[in-house]
Amino acid sequence: MLATAVLLVIGLCGSLTLLRNQAPVQTLLAQQKPLWLATYIDDVSPFTCASFGSAWQHGVHLHILGLKDPGNKLKVIRNGKIRKVVAMRDWLRSVPEEAVVVFNDATDVLYLVSPDEVYQAFLNISAKLSADTVLFAGERNLWPYFDDYPERPSTHFKNPDPWQRLALYPTSNQSSFRFANAGNWIARQPAALALMTRWDNLMKLRKYKTIMGHT
């Protein structure tokens, strides 16, 4: 199934320079242990092709989720931001418990280092953290955006109110990249699976109904 998905993506991206004259398909299919990397897509675009091309160039084995949907399990979930949670949860069940797992979005991520460098950086950062820690990338924008909340209303027909969410973020971090980005995270397999399972259980309670991908 993985080989089929990769070959499909390469076929659709074949006209892009990034995927021409590179290493053979086996490089992308070679297992990178103990680091496992995954992404989720519903369709292939020039943005995903650029992302996959950069992964290929740096020897990243990228598990591509979403192109295969046995039994239309994901199709019934309208929002792609939630579909990727369910897809990741199911995929994580097949990943060894000793693995370190990386999830990246597919349309706005370029791979610039090798899996070994990513794995070593994770070991260095997580050395003083508990094993159940999930590390999220930081970004400068807070999602959802503030466009629909110019006057900081106390109530609004849309939810969540980003002003309320902004107030919840700690102010001790002096970096301008303050906000957690659900499109880039890394964790040990048990911690990742626990998070995806809790996330999916919350979505089930709400019957997978979201606003802008949020509860």
N, C-alpha and C positions, 0 to 999 in steps of 0.2 A: 504493500500500500504506500509506504514512504517513497519507494523508488518511482512508482507511478505518479505520485503528486509532484515530485521533484522534476521528473521528465516533462510533465505537463507545463510546469512553470517555465522551465528552460525553453520549451517549444514556443510558448507565448512571448517570452522575452528575447528570443533569439536574434531579433534585429538590433538589439542594443549592444553597443560596443563593449560594455562592461562584461557581458557574458560571451563574448567572442574570443576564441583563441586562448582560453584559460585552461586550467587543469581539467583533467577528465572528470566525468560525473562522479566517479568513485571517490574523488576527494571530498565532495560535498556529502557523500553517503558514508564516509569512514567515521566510525564511532569515536567521539571525543569524550573519554572518561577521565576523571569523574565529573566533568562539567557537561551538562546537558542544556542545550539552548533551544527555545521554541518561539514561534510566532504564530499569529492567527490572521487569515485573510478569507474574505468571501469571494474576492475576484482579484484578477491580476491587472495592475496598472503600471505606467512608467515609473511611479514612485516605488512600488514593490520590487520592480525589476532592478532598480538601482540599489535597493537595500540588499537583495539577494546576491547581486553581483559583488558588492563589497564583502559580504560574508564568504563568498566563494574565494575571493582573492586572498583572504586572510586565513583560509583553512578552517572555517567555522562550519561544523555540521549543524545545520539548521532544520529542526523538525517543523514542518509546515502544517499547521492545523487548520481545519475549516473547509478545505477543498473537497474532502470526503465527509459525507454525512449519512452514515448507514441508518436507515429507518427514519430519515428526516427528523432526527432528534433535535437538531439545532434550528431547523427551519421554523419551528413553531414559536421560537423566541424572536420577537421583532427587532430588538435592539442589538446591534453588533457588539456593543460594549459588554453586554451580558452574555452573548453567545461565546465570546472568547473565555469567559470565566468557566462556563460549563465544559467547553472543549479542553481547557487546561486541567480542570479537575479530573476528567476522564483519562487524559493522557498521563497525568502524574501517577495514576494507579499502576502504570506499567513501568515506571522509572524506579531503579533500585533505591533503597532507603539511604544508602551511603552517598548518593549523588548530590551535587550542588546544581541547582536549577536556575536558569536565567530565562525570563520572559521579556521580549521586546515587541513593541508594535511594529507593523510591517511597512508602513508608508512614510515614516519620518525618522528612521534610524539607519545610520551607516556604521558598518563595522570597520574599525581602524586598527585593532590589535588582535593578537592571536588568542585562542581559548586559554592557553597556558597563562598568559598575562592576566586575563580576567580572573582566572581561578586563584592565582597567587595574590592578586589585589583583594579578593574576597577573604582569603585566609588572614591577611594582614589586618583588614578592617574588623573582621568578626572575632578576632582572637580574644577580646575582652567582653564579648557579648554572649548572651545565652543562646543555646542551640536552636531555640524556637523563634529567633529573630528573623524578620523579613526586611531586607534593606531596599527602600524605594529610591529611585533617582529623584533629584529635585529639579523643579522648573520655576520660571519666573512668573508665569501666569497662573491665576487661580480659576479653575473650571468649576461650574459654569462661569462665563464671563459676566461683567457688570453692565453690559449694554442695556439690559431691560430694567435696571435698578438705579437710575440716575439720582433719585431723591432719597435713597435709603428708606423706603417705606417699611413700616412695621409688619404689614401684611401685603400679600401680592398673590395674583392668581397663579403665578408660577412658583415652583418650589424645587430645589432649595434656594434660599436667599443667600447669595454669595457674601453679603456683608456679615451675616451671622457666622458663616463658615470662616471668614477672615478673622473674626474675633477669637476663634478657637485655636488658631495657630500660635505656637510659642513665639515670643519676641526675642528670646535669648540668642537665637541663631543670627549672626551678623551677615551671613551670606545672602546675596540677592536671589539665590535659587532656594526660596523658602518652602515651596509647596510640593507636596508629594505627587509624583507622576505615576499613575497606575499602569502606564504603558512601558515602564522599565523597572524591573525589580529582580532581585536575586535572593535565594534562600536555600537552605538544605531541604531535601525532598520532604521529610515529615512536616516541617514548618509550612512549606508551600502548599502541600495537600490539605493541611488543617485550615489554612486561610481560605483556599478556594472552596472547601466544603462549607465553611461557615458563611461565606459570601453567597454561595448558591442556596443554602438553606434560607437565608434572609430573603432572597429573590423569590423563592417558592412561596413564602408567607405572603408576599405581595403579588403573587401570580405573575411574576416577571413584568409587572407594570412599572415603568420608570419615566422620568422626565429628563431629557437630555442625557440619558444613560445613568442617572443617579436615582437613589431611593428618596 
